[in-house]
Amino acid sequence: MWLIVLAVAVHCTGAAVTTKVAFTVLRNRYLLAGRAPAPGPGPGAGSAPSEQAAAAVFELSERPQAECLSLITGLIRPLSLPALAVRTVGRRVLFAREQGREAAAAAQRHAVCRDRIDELERSLGLGTYAAPPNGGPRR
């Protein structure tokens, strides 16, 4: 019985902490985006609103959305954390590339580019194939 109560208490505490962290992240992200200078020409371009103005806009229009998303994030924490862990491990396993293959491909591309540059220099008379300015020996 106490184990069940303890598990529920731990879940509720974790959900509350996750909700608070998610809300703080969403609020900070909005405030940073709201303080960025307006792009392009036109009225207000290049000027950034103050932190108080951005916070007031957040409180008026974005707070309910941020609270809802934070609450959902906190409540589904027991499902989302394992899913994120599986996604991260899966991404590392599925998209892992062999370093040797990439290095060999890069060396091959480099050799092809070097040969092509040499061919172009030879045909245009540039670089080591350039004629000496005073008729002296070639470089």
N, CA, C and O atoms as CSV, one atom per row, in Angstrom:
chain,resi,resn,atom,element,x,y,z
A,1,MET,N,N,0.824,-1.189,0.000
A,1,MET,CA,C,0.000,0.000,0.000
A,1,MET,C,C,0.871,1.257,0.000
A,1,MET,O,O,0.623,2.192,-0.761
A,2,TRP,N,N,1.908,1.272,0.873
A,2,TRP,CA,C,2.767,2.438,0.938
A,2,TRP,C,C,3.580,2.602,-0.332
A,2,TRP,O,O,3.929,3.719,-0.714
A,3,LEU,N,N,3.879,1.500,-0.978
A,3,LEU,CA,C,4.632,1.561,-2.223
A,3,LEU,C,C,3.816,2.260,-3.313
A,3,LEU,O,O,4.352,3.034,-4.106
A,4,ILE,N,N,2.525,1.977,-3.339
A,4,ILE,CA,C,1.643,2.624,-4.319
A,4,ILE,C,C,1.559,4.119,-4.036
A,4,ILE,O,O,1.652,4.936,-4.952
A,5,VAL,N,N,1.382,4.472,-2.770
A,5,VAL,CA,C,1.304,5.885,-2.398
A,5,VAL,C,C,2.611,6.596,-2.740
A,5,VAL,O,O,2.603,7.722,-3.239
A,6,LEU,N,N,3.724,5.935,-2.470
A,6,LEU,CA,C,5.024,6.513,-2.785
A,6,LEU,C,C,5.195,6.697,-4.299
A,6,LEU,O,O,5.701,7.725,-4.748
A,7,ALA,N,N,4.776,5.708,-5.074
A,7,ALA,CA,C,4.875,5.800,-6.529
A,7,ALA,C,C,4.031,6.952,-7.064
A,7,ALA,O,O,4.480,7.686,-7.945
A,8,VAL,N,N,2.821,7.121,-6.547
A,8,VAL,CA,C,1.952,8.219,-6.983
A,8,VAL,C,C,2.563,9.562,-6.582
A,8,VAL,O,O,2.537,10.515,-7.360
A,9,ALA,N,N,3.108,9.635,-5.377
A,9,ALA,CA,C,3.727,10.878,-4.922
A,9,ALA,C,C,4.943,11.234,-5.778
A,9,ALA,O,O,5.135,12.400,-6.125
A,10,VAL,N,N,5.756,10.245,-6.118
A,10,VAL,CA,C,6.921,10.484,-6.967
A,10,VAL,C,C,6.471,10.934,-8.358
A,10,VAL,O,O,7.056,11.848,-8.939
A,11,HIS,N,N,5.432,10.288,-8.887
A,11,HIS,CA,C,4.912,10.672,-10.198
A,11,HIS,C,C,4.397,12.106,-10.171
A,11,HIS,O,O,4.685,12.877,-11.086
A,12,CYS,N,N,3.648,12.474,-9.147
A,12,CYS,CA,C,3.101,13.834,-9.049
A,12,CYS,C,C,4.215,14.869,-8.888
A,12,CYS,O,O,4.150,15.947,-9.479
A,13,THR,N,N,5.222,14.548,-8.101
A,13,THR,CA,C,6.343,15.465,-7.930
A,13,THR,C,C,7.104,15.629,-9.235
A,13,THR,O,O,7.449,16.747,-9.620
A,14,GLY,N,N,7.365,14.531,-9.911
A,14,GLY,CA,C,8.043,14.589,-11.207
A,14,GLY,C,C,7.244,15.362,-12.234
A,14,GLY,O,O,7.803,16.126,-13.021
A,15,ALA,N,N,5.920,15.161,-12.226
A,15,ALA,CA,C,5.066,15.884,-13.165
A,15,ALA,C,C,5.094,17.379,-12.875
A,15,ALA,O,O,5.136,18.190,-13.800
A,16,ALA,N,N,5.071,17.749,-11.592
A,16,ALA,CA,C,5.097,19.171,-11.235
A,16,ALA,C,C,6.419,19.816,-11.641
A,16,ALA,O,O,6.437,20.923,-12.178
A,17,VAL,N,N,7.513,19.126,-11.384
A,17,VAL,CA,C,8.825,19.678,-11.745
A,17,VAL,C,C,8.944,19.779,-13.260
A,17,VAL,O,O,9.423,20.789,-13.777
A,18,THR,N,N,8.517,18.747,-13.976
A,18,THR,CA,C,8.576,18.764,-15.433
A,18,THR,C,C,7.711,19.875,-15.999
A,18,THR,O,O,8.108,20.548,-16.951
A,19,THR,N,N,6.530,20.075,-15.424
A,19,THR,CA,C,5.640,21.138,-15.881
A,19,THR,C,C,6.284,22.502,-15.686
A,19,THR,O,O,6.243,23.340,-16.586
A,20,LYS,N,N,6.869,22.729,-14.538
A,20,LYS,CA,C,7.511,24.015,-14.257
A,20,LYS,C,C,8.678,24.261,-15.201
A,20,LYS,O,O,8.834,25.367,-15.717
A,21,VAL,N,N,9.497,23.244,-15.431
A,21,VAL,CA,C,10.649,23.394,-16.328
A,21,VAL,C,C,10.174,23.648,-17.757
A,21,VAL,O,O,10.719,24.511,-18.444
A,22,ALA,N,N,9.166,22.907,-18.209
A,22,ALA,CA,C,8.656,23.087,-19.566
A,22,ALA,C,C,8.074,24.486,-19.743
A,22,ALA,O,O,8.281,25.116,-20.780
A,23,PHE,N,N,7.348,24.974,-18.741
A,23,PHE,CA,C,6.778,26.316,-18.829
A,23,PHE,C,C,7.882,27.367,-18.892
A,23,PHE,O,O,7.797,28.313,-19.674
A,24,THR,N,N,8.896,27.206,-18.086
A,24,THR,CA,C,10.008,28.160,-18.082
A,24,THR,C,C,10.728,28.169,-19.424
A,24,THR,O,O,11.101,29.228,-19.928
A,25,VAL,N,N,10.920,27.000,-19.994
A,25,VAL,CA,C,11.577,26.906,-21.296
A,25,VAL,C,C,10.728,27.587,-22.367
A,25,VAL,O,O,11.252,28.359,-23.171
A,26,LEU,N,N,9.434,27.313,-22.386
A,26,LEU,CA,C,8.551,27.928,-23.378
A,26,LEU,C,C,8.508,29.449,-23.213
A,26,LEU,O,O,8.544,30.183,-24.200
A,27,ARG,N,N,8.432,29.912,-21.988
A,27,ARG,CA,C,8.376,31.359,-21.730
A,27,ARG,C,C,9.679,32.018,-22.172
A,27,ARG,O,O,9.646,33.051,-22.841
A,28,ASN,N,N,10.816,31.447,-21.814
A,28,ASN,CA,C,12.098,32.026,-22.206
A,28,ASN,C,C,12.278,32.017,-23.719
A,28,ASN,O,O,12.796,32.977,-24.290
A,29,ARG,N,N,11.858,30.951,-24.359
A,29,ARG,CA,C,11.961,30.868,-25.816
A,29,ARG,C,C,11.120,31.961,-26.474
A,29,ARG,O,O,11.556,32.596,-27.434
A,30,TYR,N,N,9.917,32.176,-25.954
A,30,TYR,CA,C,9.048,33.215,-26.507
A,30,TYR,C,C,9.646,34.599,-26.266
A,30,TYR,O,O,9.648,35.444,-27.161
A,31,LEU,N,N,10.149,34.825,-25.064
A,31,LEU,CA,C,10.712,36.143,-24.753
A,31,LEU,C,C,11.952,36.430,-25.595
A,31,LEU,O,O,12.140,37.560,-26.044
A,32,LEU,N,N,12.787,35.441,-25.813
A,32,LEU,CA,C,13.965,35.646,-26.658
A,32,LEU,C,C,13.569,35.921,-28.100
A,32,LEU,O,O,14.170,36.767,-28.762
A,33,ALA,N,N,12.558,35.207,-28.590
A,33,ALA,CA,C,12.100,35.437,-29.963
A,33,ALA,C,C,11.398,36.791,-30.070
A,33,ALA,O,O,11.498,37.459,-31.099
A,34,GLY,N,N,10.695,37.196,-29.023
A,34,GLY,CA,C,9.978,38.469,-29.050
A,34,GLY,C,C,10.894,39.666,-28.957
A,34,GLY,O,O,10.519,40.755,-29.392
A,35,ARG,N,N,12.093,39.500,-28.401
A,35,ARG,CA,C,13.031,40.610,-28.264
A,35,ARG,C,C,13.957,40.731,-29.460
A,35,ARG,O,O,14.771,41.653,-29.519
A,36,ALA,N,N,13.847,39.815,-30.417
A,36,ALA,CA,C,14.711,39.885,-31.593
A,36,ALA,C,C,14.289,41.071,-32.458
A,36,ALA,O,O,13.101,41.385,-32.531
A,37,PRO,N,N,15.250,41.739,-33.119
A,37,PRO,CA,C,14.892,42.868,-33.984
A,37,PRO,C,C,14.011,42.415,-35.137
A,37,PRO,O,O,14.164,41.311,-35.660
A,38,ALA,N,N,13.090,43.284,-35.524
A,38,ALA,CA,C,12.202,42.978,-36.645
A,38,ALA,C,C,13.015,42.986,-37.929
A,38,ALA,O,O,13.760,43.936,-38.168
A,39,PRO,N,N,12.895,41.946,-38.775
A,39,PRO,CA,C,13.689,41.877,-40.005
A,39,PRO,C,C,13.085,42.727,-41.117
A,39,PRO,O,O,11.895,43.044,-41.107
A,40,GLY,N,N,13.921,43.081,-42.056
A,40,GLY,CA,C,13.453,43.713,-43.271
A,40,GLY,C,C,13.146,45.184,-43.121
A,40,GLY,O,O,13.195,45.743,-42.026
A,41,PRO,N,N,12.820,45.810,-44.272
A,41,PRO,CA,C,12.464,47.224,-44.246
A,41,PRO,C,C,11.046,47.403,-43.714
A,41,PRO,O,O,10.250,46.464,-43.687
A,42,GLY,N,N,10.761,48.586,-43.307
A,42,GLY,CA,C,9.411,48.887,-42.832
A,42,GLY,C,C,9.447,49.458,-41.443
A,42,GLY,O,O,10.509,49.586,-40.834
A,43,PRO,N,N,8.284,49.801,-40.945
A,43,PRO,CA,C,8.234,50.404,-39.613
A,43,PRO,C,C,8.664,49.396,-38.542
A,43,PRO,O,O,8.222,48.247,-38.534
A,44,GLY,N,N,9.504,49.840,-37.673
A,44,GLY,CA,C,9.951,48.989,-36.579
A,44,GLY,C,C,11.084,48.053,-36.938
A,44,GLY,O,O,11.515,47.255,-36.106
A,45,ALA,N,N,11.571,48.135,-38.161
A,45,ALA,CA,C,12.658,47.243,-38.579
A,45,ALA,C,C,13.937,47.614,-37.841
A,45,ALA,O,O,14.297,48.786,-37.737
A,46,GLY,N,N,14.599,46.615,-37.344
A,46,GLY,CA,C,15.850,46.826,-36.650
A,46,GLY,C,C,15.710,47.211,-35.195
A,46,GLY,O,O,16.705,47.273,-34.472
A,47,SER,N,N,14.499,47.469,-34.755
A,47,SER,CA,C,14.317,47.830,-33.347
A,47,SER,C,C,13.738,46.645,-32.599
A,47,SER,O,O,12.875,45.936,-33.116
A,48,ALA,N,N,14.207,46.434,-31.397
A,48,ALA,CA,C,13.750,45.313,-30.581
A,48,ALA,C,C,12.897,45.845,-29.435
A,48,ALA,O,O,13.278,46.818,-28.784
A,49,PRO,N,N,11.742,45.217,-29.179
A,49,PRO,CA,C,10.924,45.663,-28.051
A,49,PRO,C,C,11.621,45.356,-26.733
A,49,PRO,O,O,12.497,44.494,-26.662
A,50,SER,N,N,11.224,46.062,-25.709
A,50,SER,CA,C,11.844,45.849,-24.404
A,50,SER,C,C,11.400,44.512,-23.817
A,50,SER,O,O,10.440,43.895,-24.278
A,51,GLU,N,N,12.121,44.088,-22.794
A,51,GLU,CA,C,11.788,42.827,-22.140
A,51,GLU,C,C,10.411,42.906,-21.478
A,51,GLU,O,O,9.668,41.924,-21.470
A,52,GLN,N,N,10.071,44.068,-20.926
A,52,GLN,CA,C,8.762,44.231,-20.287
A,52,GLN,C,C,7.644,44.136,-21.312
A,52,GLN,O,O,6.597,43.552,-21.034
A,53,ALA,N,N,7.856,44.711,-22.507
A,53,ALA,CA,C,6.830,44.644,-23.546
A,53,ALA,C,C,6.641,43.205,-24.018
A,53,ALA,O,O,5.513,42.751,-24.207
A,54,ALA,N,N,7.747,42.492,-24.206
A,54,ALA,CA,C,7.649,41.094,-24.641
A,54,ALA,C,C,6.970,40.242,-23.572
A,54,ALA,O,O,6.175,39.358,-23.890
A,55,ALA,N,N,7.287,40.510,-22.294
A,55,ALA,CA,C,6.646,39.758,-21.204
A,55,ALA,C,C,5.163,40.066,-21.129
A,55,ALA,O,O,4.365,39.172,-20.847
A,56,ALA,N,N,4.772,41.324,-21.378
A,56,ALA,CA,C,3.352,41.681,-21.357
A,56,ALA,C,C,2.597,40.983,-22.480
A,56,ALA,O,O,1.482,40.503,-22.274
A,57,VAL,N,N,3.193,40.925,-23.660
A,57,VAL,CA,C,2.554,40.217,-24.780
A,57,VAL,C,C,2.429,38.737,-24.465
A,57,VAL,O,O,1.410,38.114,-24.766
A,58,PHE,N,N,3.467,38.176,-23.858
A,58,PHE,CA,C,3.411,36.759,-23.478
A,58,PHE,C,C,2.269,36.519,-22.492
A,58,PHE,O,O,1.502,35.571,-22.654
A,59,GLU,N,N,2.150,37.369,-21.473
A,59,GLU,CA,C,1.105,37.190,-20.464
A,59,GLU,C,C,-0.283,37.307,-21.069
A,59,GLU,O,O,-1.204,36.612,-20.639
A,60,LEU,N,N,-0.447,38.175,-22.059
A,60,LEU,CA,C,-1.768,38.383,-22.656
A,60,LEU,C,C,-2.159,37.298,-23.649
A,60,LEU,O,O,-3.306,36.853,-23.676
A,61,SER,N,N,-1.211,36.882,-24.454
A,61,SER,CA,C,-1.613,36.001,-25.557
A,61,SER,C,C,-1.061,34.588,-25.503
A,61,SER,O,O,-1.728,33.661,-25.964
A,62,GLU,N,N,0.117,34.389,-24.964
A,62,GLU,CA,C,0.773,33.089,-25.067
A,62,GLU,C,C,0.761,32.258,-23.792
A,62,GLU,O,O,1.036,31.059,-23.844
A,63,ARG,N,N,0.457,32.847,-22.674
A,63,ARG,CA,C,0.526,32.123,-21.414
A,63,ARG,C,C,-0.397,30.906,-21.364
A,63,ARG,O,O,0.043,29.842,-20.928
A,64,PRO,N,N,-1.688,31.019,-21.803
A,64,PRO,CA,C,-2.544,29.818,-21.752
A,64,PRO,C,C,-2.003,28.647,-22.575
A,64,PRO,O,O,-2.087,27.494,-22.153
A,65,GLN,N,N,-1.453,28.947,-23.744
A,65,GLN,CA,C,-0.875,27.877,-24.566
A,65,GLN,C,C,0.324,27.241,-23.878
A,65,GLN,O,O,0.454,26.017,-23.842
A,66,ALA,N,N,1.193,28.077,-23.335
A,66,ALA,CA,C,2.380,27.563,-22.659
A,66,ALA,C,C,1.994,26.727,-21.440
A,66,ALA,O,O,2.603,25.689,-21.184
A,67,GLU,N,N,0.983,27.175,-20.684
A,67,GLU,CA,C,0.539,26.402,-19.520
A,67,GLU,C,C,-0.021,25.055,-19.943
A,67,GLU,O,O,0.262,24.035,-19.314
A,68,CYS,N,N,-0.817,25.048,-21.012
A,68,CYS,CA,C,-1.425,23.793,-21.486
A,68,CYS,C,C,-0.345,22.816,-21.961
A,68,CYS,O,O,-0.365,21.640,-21.598
A,69,LEU,N,N,0.583,23.300,-22.762
A,69,LEU,CA,C,1.653,22.424,-23.246
A,69,LEU,C,C,2.527,21.919,-22.104
A,69,LEU,O,O,2.965,20.768,-22.110
A,70,SER,N,N,2.777,22.779,-21.130
A,70,SER,CA,C,3.587,22.374,-19.981
A,70,SER,C,C,2.880,21.303,-19.168
A,70,SER,O,O,3.502,20.334,-18.732
A,71,LEU,N,N,1.577,21.476,-18.962
A,71,LEU,CA,C,0.812,20.494,-18.206
A,71,LEU,C,C,0.786,19.145,-18.922
A,71,LEU,O,O,0.956,18.099,-18.296
A,72,ILE,N,N,0.577,19.176,-20.213
A,72,ILE,CA,C,0.574,17.928,-20.990
A,72,ILE,C,C,1.947,17.261,-20.919
A,72,ILE,O,O,2.048,16.045,-20.756
A,73,THR,N,N,2.999,18.066,-21.042
A,73,THR,CA,C,4.355,17.527,-20.953
A,73,THR,C,C,4.600,16.876,-19.605
A,73,THR,O,O,5.194,15.800,-19.531
A,74,GLY,N,N,4.145,17.522,-18.533
A,74,GLY,CA,C,4.332,16.964,-17.198
A,74,GLY,C,C,3.549,15.686,-16.972
A,74,GLY,O,O,4.035,14.761,-16.320
A,75,LEU,N,N,2.329,15.629,-17.512
A,75,LEU,CA,C,1.494,14.449,-17.292
A,75,LEU,C,C,1.949,13.232,-18.088
A,75,LEU,O,O,1.806,12.097,-17.633
A,76,ILE,N,N,2.492,13.468,-19.267
A,76,ILE,CA,C,2.916,12.315,-20.077
A,76,ILE,C,C,4.394,12.002,-19.887
A,76,ILE,O,O,4.964,11.227,-20.655
A,77,ARG,N,N,5.020,12.592,-18.876
A,77,ARG,CA,C,6.431,12.361,-18.599
A,77,ARG,C,C,6.791,10.885,-18.523
A,77,ARG,O,O,7.816,10.497,-19.084
A,78,PRO,N,N,5.995,10.029,-17.850
A,78,PRO,CA,C,6.379,8.613,-17.799
A,78,PRO,C,C,6.396,7.948,-19.173
A,78,PRO,O,O,7.093,6.952,-19.368
A,79,LEU,N,N,5.640,8.487,-20.125
A,79,LEU,CA,C,5.657,7.933,-21.476
A,79,LEU,C,C,6.700,8.604,-22.348
A,79,LEU,O,O,7.338,7.959,-23.180
A,80,SER,N,N,6.868,9.905,-22.153
A,80,SER,CA,C,7.734,10.641,-23.070
A,80,SER,C,C,9.220,10.404,-22.813
A,80,SER,O,O,9.997,10.349,-23.766
A,81,LEU,N,N,9.634,10.264,-21.568
A,81,LEU,CA,C,11.057,10.057,-21.299
A,81,LEU,C,C,11.590,8.756,-21.896
A,81,LEU,O,O,12.642,8.777,-22.535
A,82,PRO,N,N,10.901,7.618,-21.714
A,82,PRO,CA,C,11.393,6.404,-22.397
A,82,PRO,C,C,11.340,6.527,-23.921
A,82,PRO,O,O,12.213,6.008,-24.617
A,83,ALA,N,N,10.315,7.216,-24.440
A,83,ALA,CA,C,10.232,7.393,-25.887
A,83,ALA,C,C,11.400,8.237,-26.402
A,83,ALA,O,O,11.963,7.945,-27.456
A,84,LEU,N,N,11.756,9.272,-25.663
A,84,LEU,CA,C,12.898,10.084,-26.064
A,84,LEU,C,C,14.200,9.293,-25.992
A,84,LEU,O,O,15.066,9.436,-26.854
A,85,ALA,N,N,14.335,8.471,-24.978
A,85,ALA,CA,C,15.535,7.652,-24.856
A,85,ALA,C,C,15.634,6.657,-26.011
A,85,ALA,O,O,16.707,6.476,-26.586
A,86,VAL,N,N,14.522,6.017,-26.348
A,86,VAL,CA,C,14.511,5.062,-27.461
A,86,VAL,C,C,14.815,5.781,-28.771
A,86,VAL,O,O,15.552,5.262,-29.610
A,87,ARG,N,N,14.244,6.982,-28.950
A,87,ARG,CA,C,14.483,7.739,-30.172
A,87,ARG,C,C,15.957,8.112,-30.295
A,87,ARG,O,O,16.539,8.005,-31.375
A,88,THR,N,N,16.555,8.544,-29.204
A,88,THR,CA,C,17.963,8.943,-29.239
A,88,THR,C,C,18.861,7.753,-29.551
A,88,THR,O,O,19.750,7.850,-30.397
A,89,VAL,N,N,18.635,6.644,-28.881
A,89,VAL,CA,C,19.442,5.442,-29.128
A,89,VAL,C,C,19.202,4.929,-30.543
A,89,VAL,O,O,20.144,4.556,-31.242
A,90,GLY,N,N,17.946,4.911,-30.962
A,90,GLY,CA,C,17.626,4.460,-32.319
A,90,GLY,C,C,18.275,5.325,-33.379
A,90,GLY,O,O,18.785,4.813,-34.376
A,91,ARG,N,N,18.262,6.625,-33.174
A,91,ARG,CA,C,18.879,7.539,-34.135
A,91,ARG,C,C,20.378,7.292,-34.208
A,91,ARG,O,O,20.951,7.302,-35.297
A,92,ARG,N,N,21.015,7.073,-33.077
A,92,ARG,CA,C,22.463,6.819,-33.081
A,92,ARG,C,C,22.801,5.499,-33.757
A,92,ARG,O,O,23.813,5.398,-34.451
A,93,VAL,N,N,21.959,4.485,-33.560
A,93,VAL,CA,C,22.230,3.181,-34.150
A,93,VAL,C,C,21.916,3.183,-35.642
A,93,VAL,O,O,22.711,2.691,-36.443
A,94,LEU,N,N,20.754,3.738,-36.024
A,94,LEU,CA,C,20.341,3.702,-37.418
A,94,LEU,C,C,21.163,4.617,-38.319
A,94,LEU,O,O,21.456,4.277,-39.465
A,95,PHE,N,N,21.528,5.769,-37.795
A,95,PHE,CA,C,22.207,6.739,-38.630
A,95,PHE,C,C,23.711,6.803,-38.375
A,95,PHE,O,O,24.373,7.755,-38.790
A,96,ALA,N,N,24.245,5.807,-37.705
A,96,ALA,CA,C,25.685,5.768,-37.455
A,96,ALA,C,C,26.398,5.497,-38.771
A,96,ALA,O,O,25.995,4.639,-39.557
A,97,ARG,N,N,27.441,6.233,-38.984
A,97,ARG,CA,C,28.216,6.055,-40.214
A,97,ARG,C,C,29.616,5.598,-39.841
A,97,ARG,O,O,30.168,5.969,-38.805
A,98,GLU,N,N,30.152,4.801,-40.699
A,98,GLU,CA,C,31.513,4.338,-40.477
A,98,GLU,C,C,32.474,5.456,-40.844
A,98,GLU,O,O,32.368,6.038,-41.923
A,99,GLN,N,N,33.406,5.759,-39.959
A,99,GLN,CA,C,34.345,6.846,-40.195
A,99,GLN,C,C,35.306,6.504,-41.335
A,99,GLN,O,O,35.710,7.394,-42.083
A,100,GLY,N,N,35.671,5.258,-41.475
A,100,GLY,CA,C,36.594,4.856,-42.525
A,100,GLY,C,C,36.023,5.065,-43.913
A,100,GLY,O,O,36.732,5.494,-44.823
A,101,ARG,N,N,34.745,4.765,-44.078
A,101,ARG,CA,C,34.097,4.940,-45.373
A,101,ARG,C,C,34.054,6.408,-45.765
A,101,ARG,O,O,34.302,6.757,-46.919
A,102,GLU,N,N,33.739,7.264,-44.807
A,102,GLU,CA,C,33.670,8.695,-45.087
A,102,GLU,C,C,35.052,9.246,-45.420
A,102,GLU,O,O,35.191,10.068,-46.325
A,103,ALA,N,N,36.059,8.803,-44.704
A,103,ALA,CA,C,37.414,9.284,-44.963
A,103,ALA,C,C,37.885,8.839,-46.341
A,103,ALA,O,O,38.516,9.619,-47.056
A,104,ALA,N,N,37.593,7.607,-46.724
A,104,ALA,CA,C,37.990,7.103,-48.040
A,104,ALA,C,C,37.271,7.873,-49.151
A,104,ALA,O,O,37.875,8.207,-50.169
A,105,ALA,N,N,35.988,8.152,-48.953
A,105,ALA,CA,C,35.226,8.906,-49.954
A,105,ALA,C,C,35.754,10.330,-50.064
A,105,ALA,O,O,35.845,10.872,-51.166
A,106,ALA,N,N,36.101,10.939,-48.937
A,106,ALA,CA,C,36.648,12.298,-48.960
A,106,ALA,C,C,37.996,12.327,-49.666
A,106,ALA,O,O,38.273,13.255,-50.427
A,107,ALA,N,N,38.838,11.328,-49.429
A,107,ALA,CA,C,40.140,11.255,-50.095
A,107,ALA,C,C,39.964,11.082,-51.600
A,107,ALA,O,O,40.707,11.670,-52.386
A,108,GLN,N,N,38.985,10.279,-52.003
A,108,GLN,CA,C,38.732,10.076,-53.423
A,108,GLN,C,C,38.242,11.368,-54.077
A,108,GLN,O,O,38.674,11.713,-55.176
A,109,ARG,N,N,37.329,12.090,-53.392
A,109,ARG,CA,C,36.849,13.363,-53.928
A,109,ARG,C,C,37.994,14.365,-54.036
A,109,ARG,O,O,38.078,15.116,-55.008
A,110,HIS,N,N,38.870,14.373,-53.043
A,110,HIS,CA,C,40.010,15.278,-53.058
A,110,HIS,C,C,40.936,14.961,-54.230
A,110,HIS,O,O,41.418,15.875,-54.899
A,111,ALA,N,N,41.186,13.693,-54.483
A,111,ALA,CA,C,42.059,13.293,-55.592
A,111,ALA,C,C,41.444,13.696,-56.934
A,111,ALA,O,O,42.151,14.177,-57.819
A,112,VAL,N,N,40.148,13.505,-57.087
A,112,VAL,CA,C,39.470,13.878,-58.335
A,112,VAL,C,C,39.562,15.389,-58.545
A,112,VAL,O,O,39.840,15.852,-59.651
A,113,CYS,N,N,39.326,16.155,-57.476
A,113,CYS,CA,C,39.419,17.615,-57.575
A,113,CYS,C,C,40.838,18.053,-57.906
A,113,CYS,O,O,41.036,18.940,-58.737
A,114,ARG,N,N,41.825,17.441,-57.266
A,114,ARG,CA,C,43.224,17.788,-57.512
A,114,ARG,C,C,43.593,17.494,-58.969
A,114,ARG,O,O,44.273,18.298,-59.607
A,115,ASP,N,N,43.147,16.341,-59.503
A,115,ASP,CA,C,43.430,15.995,-60.895
A,115,ASP,C,C,42.748,16.971,-61.854
A,115,ASP,O,O,43.334,17.363,-62.863
A,116,ARG,N,N,41.539,17.355,-61.548
A,116,ARG,CA,C,40.788,18.284,-62.404
A,116,ARG,C,C,41.439,19.671,-62.397
A,116,ARG,O,O,41.543,20.315,-63.440
A,117,ILE,N,N,41.874,20.124,-61.226
A,117,ILE,CA,C,42.552,21.421,-61.143
A,117,ILE,C,C,43.852,21.386,-61.928
A,117,ILE,O,O,44.179,22.336,-62.640
A,118,ASP,N,N,44.591,20.293,-61.799
A,118,ASP,CA,C,45.846,20.149,-62.539
A,118,ASP,C,C,45.580,20.179,-64.041
A,118,ASP,O,O,46.324,20.819,-64.785
A,119,GLU,N,N,44.541,19.503,-64.491
A,119,GLU,CA,C,44.183,19.479,-65.910
A,119,GLU,C,C,43.817,20.878,-66.410
A,119,GLU,O,O,44.227,21.283,-67.498
A,120,LEU,N,N,43.040,21.614,-65.602
A,120,LEU,CA,C,42.656,22.962,-65.998
A,120,LEU,C,C,43.854,23.905,-66.026
A,120,LEU,O,O,43.961,24.730,-66.934
A,121,GLU,N,N,44.752,23.803,-65.057
A,121,GLU,CA,C,45.947,24.636,-65.044
A,121,GLU,C,C,46.813,24.354,-66.271
A,121,GLU,O,O,47.359,25.274,-66.881
A,122,ARG,N,N,46.932,23.078,-66.624
A,122,ARG,CA,C,47.729,22.711,-67.784
A,122,ARG,C,C,47.118,23.281,-69.064
A,122,ARG,O,O,47.836,23.816,-69.908
A,123,SER,N,N,45.797,23.170,-69.213
A,123,SER,CA,C,45.154,23.651,-70.434
A,123,SER,C,C,45.141,25.176,-70.525
A,123,SER,O,O,45.143,25.721,-71.629
A,124,LEU,N,N,45.127,25.868,-69.404
A,124,LEU,CA,C,45.108,27.331,-69.421
A,124,LEU,C,C,46.494,27.944,-69.263
A,124,LEU,O,O,46.663,29.153,-69.420
A,125,GLY,N,N,47.465,27.129,-68.960
A,125,GLY,CA,C,48.826,27.632,-68.794
A,125,GLY,C,C,48.994,28.416,-67.505
A,125,GLY,O,O,49.679,29.438,-67.481
A,126,LEU,N,N,48.377,27.947,-66.445
A,126,LEU,CA,C,48.455,28.621,-65.157
A,126,LEU,C,C,49.214,27.771,-64.156
A,126,LEU,O,O,49.504,26.602,-64.411
A,127,GLY,N,N,49.538,28.372,-63.006
A,127,GLY,CA,C,50.171,27.619,-61.930
A,127,GLY,C,C,51.551,27.149,-62.308
A,127,GLY,O,O,52.367,27.934,-62.791
A,128,THR,N,N,51.825,25.872,-62.094
A,128,THR,CA,C,53.149,25.325,-62.428
A,128,THR,C,C,53.359,25.226,-63.923
A,128,THR,O,O,54.492,25.033,-64.365
A,129,TYR,N,N,52.300,25.352,-64.725
A,129,TYR,CA,C,52.399,25.256,-66.184
A,129,TYR,C,C,52.478,26.629,-66.840
A,129,TYR,O,O,52.482,26.730,-68.066
A,130,ALA,N,N,52.541,27.680,-66.038
A,130,ALA,CA,C,52.592,29.033,-66.587
A,130,ALA,C,C,53.950,29.283,-67.225
A,130,ALA,O,O,54.982,28.805,-66.752
A,131,ALA,N,N,53.920,30.034,-68.294
A,131,ALA,CA,C,55.171,30.403,-68.959
A,131,ALA,C,C,55.900,31.423,-68.088
A,131,ALA,O,O,55.275,32.326,-67.530
A,132,PRO,N,N,57.202,31.282,-67.972
A,132,PRO,CA,C,57.954,32.247,-67.163
A,132,PRO,C,C,57.882,33.644,-67.804
A,132,PRO,O,O,57.836,33.762,-69.028
A,133,PRO,N,N,57.872,34.697,-66.979
A,133,PRO,CA,C,57.719,36.044,-67.541
A,133,PRO,C,C,58.909,36.496,-68.383
A,133,PRO,O,O,58.717,37.273,-69.318
A,134,ASN,N,N,60.117,36.047,-68.096
A,134,ASN,CA,C,61.304,36.514,-68.841
A,134,ASN,C,C,61.864,35.433,-69.747
A,134,ASN,O,O,62.997,35.551,-70.212
A,135,GLY,N,N,61.111,34.402,-70.003
A,135,GLY,CA,C,61.601,33.339,-70.849
A,135,GLY,C,C,62.538,32.384,-70.158
A,135,GLY,O,O,63.177,31.573,-70.828
A,136,GLY,N,N,62.651,32.445,-68.837
A,136,GLY,CA,C,63.530,31.580,-68.063
A,136,GLY,C,C,62.934,30.184,-67.920
A,136,GLY,O,O,61.927,29.868,-68.554
A,137,PRO,N,N,63.546,29.359,-67.099
A,137,PRO,CA,C,63.023,27.995,-66.921
A,137,PRO,C,C,61.686,28.001,-66.184
A,137,PRO,O,O,61.386,28.878,-65.374
A,138,ARG,N,N,60.918,26.994,-66.503
A,138,ARG,CA,C,59.615,26.857,-65.843
A,138,ARG,C,C,59.781,26.470,-64.385
A,138,ARG,O,O,60.784,25.884,-63.979
A,139,ARG,N,N,58.763,26.818,-63.614
A,139,ARG,CA,C,58.800,26.488,-62.174
A,139,ARG,C,C,58.611,25.031,-61.941
A,139,ARG,O,O,58.616,24.584,-60.794
